[in-house]
Amino acid sequence: MTSAHTALTRWGNALGVWLYRRSDGRITGPRKGTTIGLLTVPGRNTGIPRTVAIGFFPHGTGYLVAGSGSGSTQDPQWFRNLRAAGRAQIQIGATRIDTDVRVAENAERDTLWHEVILAQDPRRLRYEKKAARVIPVAVLTPQQPRPSPDANHPDPSRRRPA
């Protein structure tokens, strides 16, 4: 990828993220067969949160994402970060959700790719053909609310004097 192409891609992504956040997805939201949203994941080398606008595929209580990179021969950077982090925050419309992440492997990946992703958006098949690689699929599951550490055992230092 040339430096001009890289710069243009980064600028386009930044604009898409900005528009999505400002409009809660009303401007850059749903497209045919795909729910568009924001994925924020810490960079695998820097730990700095990185946000991209990508397609999400509803599945069970969560979502699937596919690292197609629009048919690139390599996994996109955001997918590499996602794989390394194991967690992410997503924004679908105005709703933000913290998620746990796992990458589907082998038969599960194939089933999710064919029966969920391609069923919802058959146009994605062209990316797999162009990339000449197996497109990775990640399962994003909403994190369960964790109870407050002092819910059952209040901190004695916070007690009011009698």
C-alpha positions in Angstrom: 0.0 0.0 0.0 1.4 3.4 -0.9 1.8 6.1 1.7 -0.8 8.2 -0.1 -3.3 5.3 -0.1 -2.5 4.7 3.6 -3.0 8.3 4.5 -6.3 8.5 2.5 -7.6 5.3 4.2 -6.7 6.7 7.6 -8.4 10.0 6.9 -11.5 8.3 5.5 -11.7 6.0 8.6 -11.3 9.0 11.0 -14.0 10.9 9.1 -16.4 7.9 9.3 -15.7 7.4 13.0 -16.3 11.1 13.7 -19.6 11.1 11.7 -20.8 8.0 13.4 -20.1 9.3 16.9 -21.7 12.7 16.2 -24.8 11.1 14.7 -25.0 8.0 16.9 -24.8 6.0 13.6 -27.7 7.8 11.8 -25.4 9.1 9.1 -23.0 6.1 8.5 -25.3 3.5 10.0 -27.0 0.4 8.5 -26.1 -0.8 5.0 -27.6 -3.7 3.0 -27.3 -6.8 5.1 -24.8 -5.3 7.5 -25.0 -3.4 10.8 -22.3 -0.7 10.7 -20.8 0.3 14.1 -17.6 1.3 15.8 -15.1 -1.1 17.3 -12.6 0.2 19.8 -9.7 -2.0 20.8 -6.3 -1.3 22.4 -3.4 -1.4 20.0 -1.4 -4.6 20.5 1.9 -2.7 20.8 0.9 0.7 22.3 -2.2 -0.1 24.3 -3.7 3.1 22.8 -7.4 2.6 22.0 -8.0 2.5 18.2 -11.4 2.9 16.7 -12.7 1.7 13.3 -16.0 1.7 11.6 -16.8 -1.8 10.5 -19.7 -4.2 9.7 -21.2 -6.2 12.6 -23.4 -9.3 12.2 -25.9 -10.0 15.0 -25.5 -13.5 16.4 -27.1 -14.8 19.6 -26.6 -12.2 22.3 -23.6 -10.6 20.6 -22.1 -9.9 17.3 -19.6 -11.3 14.8 -17.0 -9.4 12.9 -15.0 -10.6 9.9 -11.4 -9.5 9.2 -11.7 -9.2 5.5 -9.8 -6.0 5.0 -11.9 -5.5 1.9 -10.1 -8.4 0.3 -6.6 -7.6 1.5 -4.1 -10.5 1.4 -3.4 -9.9 5.1 -5.6 -9.6 8.2 -6.4 -5.9 8.9 -4.6 -4.2 11.8 -7.8 -3.8 13.8 -8.3 -7.6 13.7 -4.8 -8.3 14.8 -5.4 -5.9 17.7 -8.7 -7.6 18.5 -7.1 -11.0 18.6 -4.3 -9.8 20.9 -6.6 -7.8 23.3 -9.4 -10.4 23.8 -11.8 -7.5 24.7 -13.3 -4.5 22.9 -15.9 -1.8 23.1 -18.5 -1.6 20.4 -20.9 1.1 19.5 -24.1 0.2 17.6 -26.2 3.3 17.1 -26.1 5.2 20.5 -25.4 2.0 22.5 -22.0 1.2 23.8 -21.2 -2.3 24.9 -18.0 -3.8 26.5 -17.4 -7.2 25.0 -15.2 -10.3 25.4 -13.7 -11.5 22.2 -12.7 -14.9 20.9 -11.6 -15.8 17.4 -13.6 -18.7 15.9 -11.5 -21.5 14.6 -11.9 -24.4 12.1 -15.4 -25.8 11.7 -17.0 -23.1 14.0 -15.4 -20.4 11.9 -16.6 -22.0 8.6 -20.2 -22.4 10.0 -20.3 -18.7 11.2 -18.8 -17.4 7.9 -21.3 -19.3 5.7 -24.5 -19.5 7.8 -24.4 -16.1 9.5 -22.1 -13.7 7.7 -22.7 -14.7 4.1 -26.4 -15.4 4.8 -26.7 -11.7 6.0 -24.4 -10.2 3.4 -23.6 -12.5 0.4 -21.4 -9.7 -1.1 -18.7 -10.6 1.4 -17.8 -13.6 -0.6 -16.0 -11.4 -3.1 -13.5 -10.4 -0.3 -12.6 -14.0 0.4 -12.0 -14.7 -3.3 -9.9 -11.5 -3.7 -7.9 -12.1 -0.5 -7.2 -15.8 -1.4 -7.0 -16.5 2.4 -9.4 -17.7 5.1 -11.2 -14.6 6.4 -11.0 -14.7 10.3 -14.2 -14.3 12.3 -14.4 -13.1 15.8 -17.3 -13.6 18.3 -18.0 -10.5 20.4 -20.0 -11.3 23.5 -21.3 -8.6 25.9 -19.5 -8.7 29.2 -21.7 -9.5 32.2 -22.0 -6.7 34.8 -19.7 -7.3 37.6 -20.9 -6.7 41.1 -19.4 -3.9 43.1 -16.6 -5.2 45.3 -18.2 -3.6 48.3 -21.8 -4.6 47.6 -21.9 -7.2 50.3 -18.9 -6.0 52.4 -19.1 -2.3 52.7 -15.8 -0.5 53.3 -15.6 0.3 57.1 -13.8 3.5 56.4 -16.9 4.8 54.6 -19.2 4.3 57.6 -20.9 7.4 59.0 -20.1 8.2 62.6 -22.8 7.2 65.0 
